Amino acid sequence: MNDERKGSPEPMEGRMEALRELPGEVLRTLSKEEINAFLFDEVWPDSLKEKLKDYIVEGD
């Protein structure tokens, strides 16, 4: 678990809205740790990347 998260209780900008937009069948497959990584971490675990591969948009 990421200790830096304790100092920043707010999710990264736009992450909560993005989480709410995920289809329910995808959201139900995410573990608590994956949801926390989605909301708070810059680098995601491979399991989360795999589950969200159809929804990830790569930046420039």
C-alpha positions in Angstrom: 0.0 0.0 0.0 1.2 3.5 -0.8 2.2 5.5 2.4 2.0 8.8 0.4 -1.8 8.3 0.3 -2.1 9.1 4.0 -1.0 12.7 3.4 -3.4 13.2 0.5 -7.0 12.0 1.3 -8.4 13.5 -1.9 -8.4 11.4 -5.1 -6.3 12.7 -8.0 -8.1 15.2 -10.2 -10.8 13.5 -12.4 -10.3 10.0 -11.0 -13.5 9.9 -9.0 -15.6 11.0 -12.0 -13.8 8.4 -14.2 -14.4 5.7 -11.7 -18.2 6.5 -11.7 -18.2 6.3 -15.5 -16.9 2.7 -15.6 -19.5 0.0 -16.4 -20.8 -1.8 -13.4 -19.5 -5.2 -14.7 -16.0 -3.8 -14.8 -16.3 -2.0 -11.5 -17.4 -5.2 -9.8 -14.2 -7.0 -10.8 -11.9 -4.4 -9.1 -10.5 -5.2 -5.6 -10.4 -2.5 -2.9 -6.6 -2.2 -3.5 -7.2 -1.7 -7.2 -9.8 1.0 -6.6 -7.5 2.8 -4.2 -4.7 2.6 -6.8 -7.1 4.0 -9.4 -8.0 6.9 -7.3 -4.7 7.8 -5.6 -1.7 6.3 -7.4 0.1 7.5 -10.5 1.4 4.1 -11.3 -1.2 1.3 -11.4 -0.6 -2.4 -10.7 -0.6 -4.7 -13.8 -3.9 -6.3 -12.7 -5.7 -3.0 -12.8 -4.1 -2.1 -16.1 -5.3 -5.4 -17.6 -8.9 -4.9 -16.3 -9.1 -1.4 -17.6 -7.2 -1.9 -20.9 -10.3 -1.2 -23.0 -10.8 2.1 -21.2 -7.3 3.6 -20.9 -6.4 6.5 -23.2 -2.7 7.1 -23.5 -1.5 10.7 -23.4 1.2 12.2 -25.6 
